[in-house]
Amino acid sequence: MKVINPFDYKHIVFFTGAGMSAESGVPTYRGRGGIWNEYHWEEYACQEAFEKDAIKVLQFHELRRKTVLKCHPHAGHFSMADLEKRHPHVTTVTQNIDGMHQRGGSKAVIEIHGSLWRVRCVMHGVRDDFGESYKSYICSKCGSFLRPDIIWFGDTLDQEVVQKAILAIRKADVFISIGTSGVVWPAAGFPQIAKDAGALCIEINPEPSELSGIYDITIRSTASVALEKLFHESR
Ligand code: APR
């Protein structure tokens, strides 16, 4: 397997998807055991569903919180966090909402699809909310339902967050994509941005993805195995 010395590169960007958390036990969205095979996103993960039945949508997200809290970061999360401690410019751009990178010790994490651990009131803004159950379904100031601070189908991404991610990606001289099917936009455009900016582009995914053609190196292995080998031997 290809081994790289991370210290040969000035700016490292990891770009992660649900496959990153798969070995922690968090289900992916697509493929075998995928969340969207079991649940119709139209009923659970869009603004229309929330407006139709907020409690059903909030209960679905509580179920996801319970699942995630039973899971733990794996060796791949720790490798990334360890590299972030030793290298001055490591950024993780993630589509994941599960907070697993932060639990693994990563600090420079840009969550482009929001977080399971925040809620939002249309009138009173965003607040943290940890734990299996939401502290409340209702905003104490105005009485409206609090919605998970997550980018659902049909939502526009937070442009400030996207710009931050793109800025980091444009600076990257190595871009390592891990466990994403590459079908959800605008995130699916990020590898091409890295490529156009001249980064060495690496894909870690046991299966080919929609974007495999873009990468200079493809590693057909799981996140934990690949990440440990990719850097371990180069120390
Ligand atoms: N290691 C690395 N990759 C893996 C592993 C593993 N152990 N297990 C599975 N994969 C790969 C799969 O082959 C697949 O390509 O992870 C990918 C998961 O793809 P998706 O389930 O589509 O997840 P993702 O790309 O993150 O989805 C994007 O879709 O529904 C939305 O908002 C949600 O952020 C999510 C977005």
Boltz pocket constraint, residues with backbone or C-beta under 6 A from the ligand:
constraints:
  - pocket:
      binder: B
      contacts: [[A, 16], [A, 17], [A, 18], [A, 19], [A, 20], [A, 22], [A, 23], [A, 28], [A, 29], [A, 30], [A, 31], [A, 34], [A, 95], [A, 96], [A, 113], [A, 151], [A, 178], [A, 179], [A, 180], [A, 181], [A, 182], [A, 183], [A, 184], [A, 204], [A, 205], [A, 206], [A, 207], [A, 208], [A, 209], [A, 221], [A, 222], [A, 223], [A, 224]]
      max_distance: 6.0
